[in-house]
Amino acid sequence: MKYWHQLLFIYLSLIATSIQAMQPLPLIEDKTPYKTEIIWSDIKIPWGMVQLPNGKILATERSGKLWLLTEGKPSIELTGLPKIDDNGQGGLLDIALHPDFAKNQLIFFTYSSKNATGSNTALMRAKLDTKNNQLIEQKNLYLGTGDSNKRQHYGSRIAITDEFIYFSMGDRGQRDKNPQNLSLDGGKIYRLNLDGSIPTSNPFYQQANVIKAIFSYGHRNPQGLITLPSRNQVWSHEHGPRGGDEVNLIESGKNYGWPVIGYGVNYIGTNYTDITEKKGMEQPKLYWDPSIAPSGMAYISSNKYPQWQGKILLGSMKFGHLVLLEINNKSIVKQTKLLDGIGRVRNVIQGSDGYIYVGIDGKGILRLIP
């Protein structure tokens, strides 16, 4: 009898675990009418944004334009960009500053680079010459390889620490080929040293016949990526197909499951997998069903928004609102919807001045008023 009681306990525990894994975290709505002001309205798809120490903002437009924005003055289009494959979801994508930007004026940006048979995500470093409104000393740090002529899933978000640069690359529409194969680009998050070399501490550095820049794999299309140096953590979110958008805590060498496991279905309603978990594959810290189409991600540390300090802010392109995530160690314990109806959120940043800036497709760049 004791044996059967033990079996029953194990069975019920497995059911409880499965049920718990299948329940999305409730989305609480904060209906506070937070104020915003449009700072720049002449940018149609503000994909990447970063604020310089002097308060000016560098913003990428997916069509292949890089803007230097000064509040109250005309926007300046910078020259010196590489040839960009503005095609589908590709184009000029994310942008970030070198940690020593004040001294070296170096920036990083991602873009879709055309190759012989298709295009893929590339990461470039360049020096910002504000006297002549141009980029100089350009150097490609990473050129994604592959033969995809698909128009989607470039990933391309960038996150910087004092030592490393992390960047994402989507599966390039080749879900059954790229994400689970360590010898192919696509469906990965990468880590490089700031000079573009590969850290010897990368998880697959000592392995043969793999891409040594890979930090994690099994991703679909990550369009949110941040580092939390105080916690020594990297967080990301990615698009699922129909349902199954995810937030993940990115750890060295881990497999995040796409397309073997997941919580969504194909756009036409058919299944791409029958399982949501598998040994050796990470569970998301949060998933959304239906999809919210997440884009942009920022860790809020500014004392201008004390109620949001220590939390993560991201955008929903599909539903047109912001989502505030509360983290406890390695878990997400609460999600809150903010500013419902703000528009199709492409990006969210906390500027060097402490303000939160939001890029909205078709509206431009907004500032949140505390």
C-alpha positions in Angstrom: 0.0 0.0 0.0 2.8 2.4 0.9 4.3 1.7 -2.6 1.1 2.7 -4.3 0.8 5.8 -2.2 4.3 6.8 -3.3 3.4 6.3 -6.9 0.2 8.3 -6.5 2.2 11.1 -4.9 4.7 11.2 -7.7 2.0 11.1 -10.3 0.1 14.0 -8.7 3.3 16.0 -8.3 4.0 15.6 -12.0 0.5 16.8 -12.9 0.8 19.8 -10.6 4.2 20.7 -12.0 2.8 20.4 -15.6 -0.3 22.5 -14.7 1.9 25.1 -13.1 4.2 25.3 -16.1 1.2 25.8 -18.4 -0.2 28.8 -16.5 0.9 32.2 -17.8 1.5 34.9 -15.1 -1.6 37.1 -14.8 -1.2 40.5 -16.4 -2.4 43.3 -14.0 -3.4 46.6 -15.5 -2.2 49.9 -14.1 -4.6 52.5 -15.4 -2.7 55.5 -14.1 -2.7 58.1 -17.0 1.0 58.5 -17.2 2.0 61.5 -19.4 4.2 61.3 -22.5 5.5 63.9 -24.9 6.6 63.4 -28.4 10.2 64.5 -28.8 10.9 63.5 -32.4 8.0 62.7 -34.8 10.0 62.4 -38.1 11.2 58.8 -37.5 8.8 56.2 -38.9 10.2 52.9 -37.4 12.6 53.8 -34.5 14.3 50.4 -34.2 17.3 51.3 -32.1 17.9 54.2 -29.7 20.7 55.2 -27.3 21.4 58.5 -25.6 24.8 60.1 -25.6 26.3 61.7 -22.5 25.5 65.1 -23.9 21.8 64.3 -24.0 21.6 63.8 -27.8 20.1 60.6 -29.1 21.3 58.3 -31.8 18.4 56.5 -33.4 18.2 53.9 -36.2 15.5 53.8 -38.7 14.9 50.3 -40.2 14.9 51.7 -43.7 18.6 52.3 -43.3 19.0 55.8 -41.8 21.0 56.8 -38.7 19.8 60.0 -37.0 21.5 62.3 -34.5 18.7 63.9 -32.6 18.9 67.1 -30.6 15.7 68.3 -28.8 14.3 71.4 -30.4 16.6 71.3 -33.4 16.3 69.6 -36.9 17.3 65.9 -37.0 20.7 65.2 -38.6 21.1 62.1 -40.9 24.6 60.6 -40.4 26.7 59.2 -43.2 29.2 56.3 -43.3 26.9 53.4 -42.9 27.6 50.1 -44.7 25.4 48.7 -47.5 22.2 47.6 -45.8 19.7 45.1 -47.0 16.5 46.8 -46.3 14.2 43.9 -46.9 11.2 42.7 -44.9 12.1 42.7 -41.3 15.8 43.5 -42.1 17.4 46.9 -42.3 19.4 49.1 -39.9 18.5 47.7 -36.5 19.9 48.1 -32.9 22.6 50.5 -31.6 24.7 50.8 -28.4 27.6 52.8 -27.0 31.0 51.4 -26.0 31.4 51.6 -22.2 34.2 54.1 -22.7 32.3 56.1 -25.3 33.2 59.4 -23.6 36.8 58.7 -24.4 36.8 56.7 -27.7 33.5 57.8 -29.3 32.9 54.1 -30.4 29.4 52.7 -31.1 28.1 49.3 -32.1 25.1 48.6 -34.4 23.5 45.7 -36.1 22.1 45.5 -39.6 21.1 43.0 -42.2 24.0 42.3 -44.5 23.5 40.8 -48.0 25.6 37.8 -48.9 25.9 35.7 -52.1 22.7 33.8 -51.5 20.6 35.8 -49.0 21.2 38.0 -46.0 22.0 37.7 -42.3 22.6 39.8 -39.2 25.9 41.7 -38.9 27.5 43.5 -36.0 29.6 46.6 -36.8 31.7 48.9 -34.7 32.4 52.5 -35.8 33.6 55.8 -34.4 31.1 58.7 -34.2 32.4 61.9 -35.8 29.9 64.5 -34.7 31.9 67.4 -36.2 31.3 66.0 -39.7 28.1 64.1 -38.9 29.5 60.8 -40.0 30.8 57.4 -39.0 34.4 56.5 -39.5 36.8 53.7 -38.7 34.1 51.1 -39.5 34.9 47.5 -38.7 32.6 44.5 -38.9 32.9 42.4 -35.7 30.6 39.6 -36.8 29.0 38.6 -40.1 26.3 36.0 -39.8 26.7 33.3 -42.4 24.0 31.2 -44.0 21.9 30.9 -47.2 18.5 32.3 -46.0 16.7 34.5 -48.4 13.8 34.8 -46.0 12.7 38.3 -45.0 12.2 37.7 -41.2 13.8 36.9 -37.9 17.0 38.9 -37.7 16.9 39.3 -34.0 19.6 42.0 -33.7 19.3 43.4 -30.1 22.5 44.4 -28.4 23.5 44.5 -24.7 26.8 45.8 -23.4 28.8 45.3 -20.2 32.3 46.6 -19.2 33.8 43.4 -20.7 31.5 42.0 -23.3 29.0 42.7 -26.1 26.0 40.4 -26.4 23.8 40.4 -29.5 21.0 38.2 -30.8 20.3 36.6 -34.1 16.9 35.2 -35.0 16.5 31.8 -36.7 16.2 33.6 -40.1 13.0 31.7 -40.9 14.8 28.3 -40.8 13.5 26.9 -37.6 14.3 23.3 -38.4 17.9 24.0 -39.5 19.5 26.8 -37.4 18.5 27.1 -33.8 19.6 23.7 -32.5 22.7 23.4 -34.7 25.9 24.9 -33.0 27.7 24.9 -36.3 25.2 27.3 -37.9 24.3 30.9 -37.3 20.8 31.8 -36.4 18.6 31.3 -33.4 21.4 32.2 -31.0 22.7 34.8 -28.6 26.4 35.6 -29.1 29.1 37.0 -26.8 32.2 38.8 -28.0 34.9 40.9 -26.3 34.6 44.6 -26.9 37.3 44.4 -29.6 35.4 41.7 -31.5 37.5 38.8 -30.4 35.9 35.7 -28.9 36.1 35.2 -25.1 37.9 32.0 -24.2 35.3 31.7 -21.4 32.5 31.2 -23.9 30.7 27.9 -23.3 31.6 26.3 -26.6 35.1 27.8 -27.1 36.9 24.5 -26.6 34.7 22.5 -28.9 35.5 21.6 -32.5 33.2 22.3 -35.4 31.0 24.8 -33.6 30.6 28.6 -33.7 32.6 29.7 -30.7 30.9 33.1 -30.3 27.6 31.4 -29.3 26.6 32.0 -25.7 23.1 30.4 -25.8 20.9 28.7 -28.5 17.5 27.4 -29.3 16.0 30.9 -29.9 13.4 32.0 -32.4 13.6 35.8 -32.7 15.0 37.6 -29.7 14.2 41.4 -29.9 14.8 42.3 -26.3 18.2 41.9 -24.6 19.6 43.5 -21.5 22.3 42.9 -18.9 21.9 43.5 -15.2 25.5 43.9 -14.0 24.5 44.2 -10.3 23.0 40.7 -10.5 25.4 39.3 -13.1 22.4 38.4 -15.3 21.4 38.6 -18.9 17.7 38.7 -19.8 16.0 38.4 -23.1 12.6 38.1 -24.7 11.7 36.6 -28.0 8.8 36.2 -30.4 6.9 33.0 -30.5 4.8 32.1 -33.5 1.0 32.3 -32.6 1.4 32.3 -28.8 4.5 31.4 -27.0 6.4 34.7 -26.8 8.9 34.2 -24.0 11.1 36.0 -21.4 14.3 34.1 -20.6 17.1 34.4 -18.2 20.1 33.8 -20.5 22.8 31.6 -19.1 26.0 30.3 -20.6 25.6 27.3 -22.9 21.9 26.8 -22.2 19.5 25.6 -24.8 16.2 27.5 -24.8 14.3 24.9 -26.8 13.1 26.4 -30.1 11.5 24.6 -32.0 11.6 21.4 -30.0 9.5 22.8 -27.1 7.2 25.8 -26.9 3.9 27.2 -25.8 2.5 28.4 -29.2 1.3 27.0 -32.5 2.0 27.8 -36.1 0.3 30.9 -37.6 -2.1 28.7 -39.4 -3.1 26.9 -36.2 -1.2 23.6 -36.6 1.3 22.3 -34.1 5.1 22.7 -34.6 5.6 20.6 -31.4 3.6 18.5 -29.1 5.7 19.2 -26.0 6.4 22.1 -23.7 9.3 20.7 -21.8 12.3 18.4 -22.3 15.3 17.5 -20.3 18.3 19.7 -21.2 16.1 22.6 -22.4 15.3 25.7 -20.4 11.8 26.8 -19.4 10.9 30.5 -20.0 10.5 32.7 -16.9 7.4 34.0 -18.5 5.4 33.4 -21.6 2.4 35.0 -23.3 -0.5 33.4 -25.0 -1.8 35.1 -27.0 1.4 36.7 -28.2 2.0 40.3 -27.4 4.9 40.7 -30.0 7.4 42.0 -27.5 10.1 44.5 -28.6 12.6 46.6 -26.7 13.7 46.0 -23.1 15.1 48.3 -20.4 16.2 47.9 -16.8 14.9 50.9 -14.8 17.4 52.2 -12.2 16.5 55.9 -12.5 15.2 57.8 -9.4 12.9 59.7 -11.7 10.6 56.7 -11.6 10.9 55.4 -8.0 7.9 53.1 -8.4 9.6 51.3 -11.2 13.1 51.1 -9.9 14.7 47.6 -10.1 12.1 46.4 -12.6 12.2 45.7 -16.4 10.2 47.6 -18.9 9.3 46.2 -22.4 6.9 47.0 -25.2 4.1 45.2 -27.0 3.9 45.8 -30.7 0.7 43.8 -31.1 -1.4 45.4 -28.3 0.2 48.8 -28.0 1.2 49.0 -24.4 4.2 48.7 -22.0 4.8 45.8 -19.7 6.6 46.2 -16.3 8.2 43.0 -15.0 9.1 42.5 -11.3 12.0 40.2 -10.7 12.9 38.2 -7.6 16.3 36.6 -8.0 15.8 34.4 -11.0 12.1 34.6 -11.3 9.4 37.0 -12.6 6.8 37.4 -9.9 4.6 40.1 -11.4 3.7 41.7 -14.7 1.8 44.9 -15.1 0.4 46.6 -18.2 1.1 50.3 -18.5 0.0 53.0 -21.0 -2.5 50.9 -22.9 -3.0 52.4 -26.3 0.3 54.2 -26.6 0.9 52.6 -30.0 3.1 49.9 -31.6 6.1 49.9 -29.3 9.3 49.2 -31.1 11.8 50.0 -28.4 12.2 51.2 -24.8 15.4 52.7 -23.3 16.4 54.5 -20.1 18.5 57.4 -21.2 21.7 58.7 -19.7 19.6 61.6 -18.3 17.4 59.1 -16.4 14.3 59.5 -18.5 12.5 56.7 -20.2 12.2 57.0 -24.0 9.8 54.9 -26.1 10.0 54.4 -29.9 6.6 54.0 -31.5 6.1 52.9 -35.1 4.4 55.7 -37.0 4.7 58.2 -34.1 8.4 58.7 -33.4 10.1 58.9 -30.0 8.3 59.7 -26.9 9.5 60.7 -23.4 7.7 59.4 -20.3 7.0 62.3 -17.8 7.5 61.2 -14.2 
